[in-house]
Amino acid sequence: MTTLLFAFLIGFFAGLRSLMAPAATAWAVYLGWLKLKEPLSLIGSGLSVTIFTALAIGEIGADKLPQTPNRTAPPGLIARIVAGGLTGACVAAGGAQGLFLGAFLGAIGGVAGCFAGYQARRWLVKALNTRDFNVALVEDLVAVAGSVWVVSSS
C-alpha cells in the first residue's frame, strides 16, 4: 500500500515540475535505489540520467521566464500526466506492485500536483505580497526534495 502512495506522490511532484520526477527516478535506478526490469530499467541508463537531469535543470530556469506558458495549459498538463504516469509506473514496479496501477496513480498525482501547485503558488504570491520568482524557488525545492524522498524511500 505504501508503494502505491509513493506512486501517487512521485506523480504529484511531477505535477509541480514535470521533469524533476523523471530525473530523480532515473538517478534512483542508476544508483540502485530502485530496482527495475526492462524496459523500465532503461530510465536508469547513463544517457537517460544525463538527458533527464539536463531537462530538469532547464525546466527550473524556464519556469521563471515571463513567457513560459501556464502549467495548466494542455501541453504542460499533458507533460505532467505523462511524467507522472511514467514515474508512478517505475515506483510501483520497483515496489513489486502493479505497473499499470502505478502509472494510473502517478498520472492522477500529476494532475493533482499541477493544479494544487498552480493554486498554491498564486495564493502564496498574493498572501505574502512577494514576487512569483520567490515562491517559484520554494516550489523548486519542494519538487526536488519530494522527488528524491519518494525514490529513496520506495
Secondary structure by P-SEA (a helix, b strand, c coil): caaaaaaaaaaaaaaaccaaaaaaaaaaaaaccccccccccccccaaaaaaaaaaaaaaaaaaacccccccccaaaaaaaaaaaaaaaaaaaaaacccaaaaaaaaaaaaaaaaaaaaaaaaaaaaaacccaaaaaaaaaaaaaaaaaaaaaac
